[in-house]
Amino acid sequence: MLAQEIKIRGEPTADPQKCRFVLDGEVLSRGSLTFDAKSDTANAPLAEKLLNLSYIAQVNIAGQVVTLTGDNIESWP
């Protein structure tokens, strides 16, 4: 099986703790889901991997947008 290339564009938000990432395809087809350290991520491998990063406090997934909330970060690289 060949790996599929996914294009991702990062977009800063008015809140310096948040950054939006827009993918070229849908991640979630309906509604939105929000995860934090207390969430059950057993069926959400993307959220689980992102929350394993020490500087991520929350993950929101809606359509083709993934918004990450940092844990007291000064700015997004």
N, C-alpha and C positions, 0 to 999 in steps of 0.2 A: 504494500500500500504506500503510495506517495504522500508525502506531507503536503498539506494545502497551505498556500501562503495567505496570511491574513494581514490586511493593512489596518493600522491603528493610528489615529491622530489624537494627540493630547491637546486639551484646551483648558487654559486656566479659568477660574471662576472668580467672582467677587470675594468669595471667602478664601483666604490664603491657605486654609487647612484642607481645601477640596480641590480636586482636579478631575475633569471629565476626560474620558477616553472614548472616542467614537470609532467603532469598528466598521468595516465595509460589509458586514453581514450581521444578522440578528443573533443575539446571545439568548434572548428570552422573547418568545413570540407574543405573550399576553401579560399585561400588568407589569408590576415591578416587585422586586424582592430586595430586602435589606438585611445584611448580616453584620454581626459584631462578634467580639470574642466569646460571648455567651450563647451564640446561635448554634443550632445543630446544622453542620455543613456536610453531613454524610452524603447527601444527594446533590451537593453543589461544589464540585471539585475546584472550579475557578475561584469561588469565594474562599474556600478552605486554603488554597495555595497563597492567595493574596493576604489573608489574615495571618498567615504564618510569618509574614514580613514584620519585623519589629516596629516599623514606623507606620503601619496601617491600623487604624482603629475601627473603620467601618467600610463596607462595600455595598453599593447600591447598583442593582442591575435592572435595566429597563430597555427593552427593544435592542437597539444596537449600541447603547451607551452604558458604560461602566463608570460610575463615579466613586472615587476613593477619597476617604476622609483620613487625613494624617493624624498621627498622635503627637501633637506639639511640634510639628516640623516648621522650619522658618520659611522655606519656599520649596516648590517642586523643581527638580533639575530639568 
